[in-house]
Amino acid sequence: MPRISYFSHLFEKDGPMVQPLKDPVFFARVFIEEGAPTWPNGFDLDPIAFMYACAMPARCGRRGWQRSG
């Protein structure tokens, strides 16, 4: 499964909100809502924490948000 650097721990959990994100087709349906990466099932990443993490090159890579795996 593709993962988001630094946030991958969120996607390793199991539960009704996270389980659909393990499907690459569903994961690719991400969109931005009020500054937050969001999926059709309502799961989102906190935009403040997301922007802070991606501003730190050591955490998110030189270019910011990157998918890996």
C-alpha positions as CSV (number, residue, x, y, z in Angstrom):
1,M,0.0,0.0,0.0
2,P,1.3,3.5,-0.8
3,R,2.0,5.4,2.4
4,I,2.5,9.1,3.2
5,S,5.9,9.8,4.7
6,Y,5.7,10.8,8.4
7,F,2.0,10.0,8.5
8,S,2.3,6.3,7.7
9,H,1.6,5.3,11.3
10,L,-2.0,6.6,10.8
11,F,-2.6,4.2,7.9
12,E,-1.2,1.2,9.7
13,K,-4.0,1.3,12.3
14,D,-7.1,-0.8,11.7
15,G,-10.6,0.5,11.9
16,P,-13.6,1.5,9.8
17,M,-12.2,4.9,8.8
18,V,-8.7,3.6,8.0
19,Q,-9.4,0.2,6.4
20,P,-10.7,1.6,3.0
21,L,-7.4,3.7,2.7
22,K,-5.5,0.4,2.3
23,D,-7.0,0.0,-1.1
24,P,-4.8,2.0,-3.6
25,V,-7.8,2.9,-5.8
26,F,-9.7,4.4,-2.8
27,F,-6.5,6.1,-1.4
28,A,-6.1,7.8,-4.8
29,R,-9.5,9.5,-4.4
30,V,-8.0,12.0,-1.9
31,F,-9.2,15.6,-2.3
32,I,-8.5,18.8,-0.3
33,E,-11.3,20.1,1.9
34,E,-10.7,23.2,4.0
35,G,-7.0,22.7,3.7
36,A,-7.1,19.0,4.8
37,P,-6.3,16.0,2.6
38,T,-9.7,14.2,2.8
39,W,-11.1,10.9,1.5
40,P,-14.7,10.1,0.5
41,N,-15.4,8.2,3.8
42,G,-14.7,11.4,5.8
43,F,-11.2,10.5,7.0
44,D,-8.9,13.5,6.9
45,L,-5.5,14.7,8.1
46,D,-5.3,17.7,10.4
47,P,-4.3,20.6,8.1
48,I,-2.2,22.4,10.7
49,A,-0.2,19.2,11.7
50,F,0.1,18.3,8.0
51,M,1.5,21.7,7.0
52,Y,3.8,21.7,10.0
53,A,5.2,18.3,9.2
54,C,5.6,19.0,5.6
55,A,7.5,22.2,6.4
56,M,10.1,20.1,8.1
57,P,12.3,18.6,5.3
58,A,13.7,15.9,7.6
59,R,10.2,14.6,8.2
60,C,8.5,14.9,4.8
61,G,11.4,15.0,2.4
62,R,13.0,17.8,0.5
63,R,9.9,18.4,-1.6
64,G,7.3,18.2,1.1
65,W,4.4,15.6,1.0
66,Q,5.6,12.4,-0.7
67,R,4.1,9.0,-1.2
68,S,6.4,6.1,-0.7
69,G,6.2,2.3,-0.9
